[in-house]
Amino acid sequence: MKIAAFHIQSGVVLLLLSPLSVSSPVTTGNRAFQTKCLERHFWLSVRSSFLGSTTRLDFEDGSGYHILSDREAALCGYTILINDVGDLVFRASFRACHVHTQTGTDYHLRVWFVNLQVDGKVLGLLPFQLTCSLQEQWSSREIVCEENYMEVSLYLPALAVKSENDEKAEMAVMFHRSDRPSERATVFSLTEAAALSYHVSMSGSRLTLRCPYSSPLSYITKVNGVDLEIVSATTLYRLQSNFLAVDTTVACVQNEATADGSDLLWTLPFILSPLVHGQFRDRGVRVGVNGRALSESDAKERRYNIGLKEGRVEVRIPTGASGGHIKSGVVRGQYGQHMSVDLFFMRQWADERWPLTQLRSLRLLKTPLIPQTLFLTRKTSEGLFSVTLGMFAPDVSIQKVTVDGGGDVLTWTQSRQTQGGADIVVSRLSHDNGSISFQLSFLVSHPKIIPEFIGAGYKTYSFTFIFTLNISPNKEVFYHQVAIEHSVEYTAPDSPRLEGKCTASSLLVLLHHRAQDELQWELYLGPWKLDWELVEMGGFLVEAQDDYLTVEIPLNSPGMNYEELTLWSLVAGVNVFIVDAESLKVQDSLLHKCTFPVTELLVCLPEGRMMAVVDTTHTIPPTHPNRTTLLDPSCAPMETDSARALFNFSLDSCGTTVTTEGNFLLYENQISYNQDFLPPDDPVIHRDSPYRLTIQCRYPANDSSTLSIEHPVYSPLDLLPTMPVNRTRREANTGQRKWRVNL
């Protein structure tokens, strides 16, 4: 990505006006900035964490301070990009604008790093005085193919220009097109050429032409099946009474990298014919990364391969090689990867016109995004079930996992990973090839894990996993869902055995028994034997398999014990017994308890008490729960939070009234909120909403009725709530509502 100003979602405050002068690779103390000198370029890198919401690079020389557009940056010989890890990379040609040199061997450039606020105001400034020395002498012709521009510079010792004005007056540029005869070539002055994005300059004895890609007079041609962008130009220089014509043609390869198996593959013509004059003599190639060439032994150690095939040079870099980078992405909702490398490639040759031509390509190459097959492996150890999902690039992190194992869903989130008692444990695993995977573990015996089938000597579980992951640095979110079955050997016990589990709104009791023709036992829930009459009246759900029985008990069923009610939860339980039908001996017993979340709830206790959790925020504006009372204003809530209140009172207190409805006694009270009126002695306006909520409990007047089913009396803690609450009347303007529970 080529940019001059860009936006990153972060920010820093920095104001440091003393310049950092660098002439060799250096790093600031926090490693936010790194600089180095390349063969023909200055190089500066800025860590992503140091970039502001808007960041800009400005330049300063003897003529003043310069803020450049994208087009001007390319025309001047500057490249600014964001690499795959989000860092800023800046390269400047030694022959770029605002670069100062006196000897032709030492080059100086003053750069200002500027962090801006969203509104454009300067947040921080940091100047860099970059100084680099020429590492090897200029060749007779040098071509640079950068990310955003191409450049050619020629050594012409016979030419000398005394001033910039003389240069413009004595020089012109003639452009040729492949589809036009040479006599129709167009000649432009340097000023006219600059208006078309062609920079031509003479410095000492070197002539330079530079232009961005896709300039107005460029064209594309194929050489050995590879696209080349060409600017065919001749620079005309007046020498006494004649013009000296200098070929300043420049051509760069335009093809992108491809994926060939696990390799990144980039190809270019062995002979770039538009740049060769006469007999071609190969002078070799050099390859490297991050702007620097590698030695032959280093390239071999990294397994970089350069080959020749059908007139094309092939550069291969294998996945995982040093200098390459694997980046994640999403392809139509599926996880994918591409490989990138900041490639340096130099081609050298000689011909009849130029003793040595060096063509340097600096390209951030990327393969297309290739969908990846993710693998899920599993293992079981001492009741702990583990699955591993991979493989991912290191830029992937996991944010959330849900596991549906037949009961309530198990959930893990990144924000809660440090809390104790988690249902799922998630670990990040690193591998030798640089990839990562994620392992999650949980107990198969967890109450929320319910077997799908038990029989034939096995327990079979069905798991559905949903992974929520994201990709840095842009936080791109993607999902992966997978369903698997898991079977474990299971031997049924000789005697029936009870097991309890919890669902969102019920208790689940599993009765495991031997597979046999006749069942010689009976199941009791509290004092009641489980028969079809009880199943129908209590709304139970019963499922029978060969060797086990499942009974789902709704929260408001007979036999349910309610042990604790708070603003946040209700603890409910049931006593279950297996009795031998002949001996009446108890074979197994289970006191099964579950905790359920509470929002609003009304409970009528058989010993003559009412408990209610109410949400007072339904009015506009919301009512403060801590200022509500019952009919008796002295009866305030036992507990409150920001939205709800908990009341607990006996039926003969707090102003409770009782009336008769047929064979039932109707107990009624009201939760209300007294409004503040102004002025108090002659109220005209009020500052808040009225709130009234009527709560009722109906009890059988005749204890000889079907009380044993609807109103158990054997335990003082037995309750019978209505969940969810049935709201029989509600007035939006007044906040009036009525709840009723029948017993």
PyMOL commands that set and color helices and strands:
alter all, ss='L'
color gray80, all
select helices_A, chain A and resi 48-50+70-76+164-170+182-184+190-195+273-275+296-301+414-416+532-538+625-627+707-710
alter helices_A, ss='H'
color red, helices_A
select strands_A, chain A and resi 5-7+14-15+20-22+26-27+33-37+41-46+54-61+64-66+78-82+88-93+106-116+122-133+141-145+149-155+171-176+186-189+199-203+206-212+219-223+226-239+242-247+250-253+258-260+263-269+281-289+292-293+305-309+312-318+324-331+334-350+357-366+370-371+375-381+384-392+396-404+410-413+425-430+436-443+453-455+458-471+476-489+497-502+506-512+521-525+528-529+541-544+548-554+561-565+569-580+586-597+601-605+609-615+628-629+639-640+644-650+657-661+664-673+677-678+685-686+691-700+727-731+736-742
alter strands_A, ss='S'
color yellow, strands_A
deselect
rebuild
show_as cartoon
